[in-house]
Amino acid sequence: MIVTVTLNAALDRTVSVPNFQLQGRNRATESLALPGGKGVNVARALRLLGEPVIATGTAGGRAGTYIIEELTSEGILNDFVRIADESRTSTAVIDPTGEMQTEINEIGPSVSMGELATLREKIEYLSKSAELFVLAGSLPRDVPVDFYAELISDLRAKRMLTVVDVAGPPMRSALSSNPDLVSPNTREAEDVVGSEFGDADDVVAGARTLVEMGAANALIHGGDGCVACLKGEDGHHLYRAELPARSTASTIGSGDSFLAGYLAAWHRDASHEEALSRAVGAGAANTKLLGAGRLDVADLDAFSRMVRVERLD
């Protein structure tokens, strides 16, 4: 079983608005509302890929009720801690005419120490039947910045594999607890390592730095591919995986699908090259649809065959 943990779950609304104009009246041609948050998106994609997954985290208010009910209707096993404060709503406006998107993310709920303690008890319970935990997404208000780091230490003591996808100080803190895998996008990786990536070599150096900072394996995704520093029997090796440029419907959530594609292959002991091809293919498949974590497996298969994986060292 794979368990995803989403402390800042959200109701994600996506609207498609051709020729979107600021300070004007706009008409949407398509809209979609889904449970969201990074861990939820990863769980959705993992389920579509046939992996055994359960989503947990915190959810509150009417939005929290919607999140839980809709996850259940999607067939995604879930076991969330109900909190007193209202879960956030996030809105994305997609302009298909110019392939542009605008995201508006609300401030997340406040989560009390008691609610966090209940979540940790739930994670303890779920760890009895799991082997891999994905800790993904921003931390809500009042949650200590080292919360993920503490969870990783607890889970590693139980011999659980841990994966982290979060930005900023929580990622830097999480790295100190030696997660098995981290998966930031390019901008997030720049922030963590403390320098901008001027060229492709800088991204490669960034992946190596993430490993030096504590991760066993590191993926940096962005655009039409990724760079990876992955552990093998004879040490770490560097890879670049690339897909030819193509048109997209929406890139929102493609990083979450990318991670799910990698985990699904990794979970089945695929080679590094195959896992990276599936990861990039899953991220690309997500860009053909509105909604994070949504993909057609046929698209994933087609894109994966187009990915070029190169070992760099």
Secondary structure, DSSP 8 states (H G I E B T S, - for coil): -EEEEETT-EEEEEEE-TT--TTS----SEEEEEEESHHHHHHHHHHHTT--EEEEEEEEHHHHHHHHHHHHHTT-EEEEEEESS--EEEEEEEETTTTEEEEEE----B--HHHHHHHHHHHHHHGGG-SEEEEES---BT--TTHHHHHHHHHHHTT-EEEEE--HHHHHHHHTT--SEE--BHHHHHHHHTS---SHHHHHHHHHHHHHTT-SSEEEEETTEEEEEEEETTEEEEEEEE------S--TTHHHHHHHHHHHHHHTT--HHHHHHHHHHHHHHHTTSSSTT---HHHHHHHHHH-EEEE--
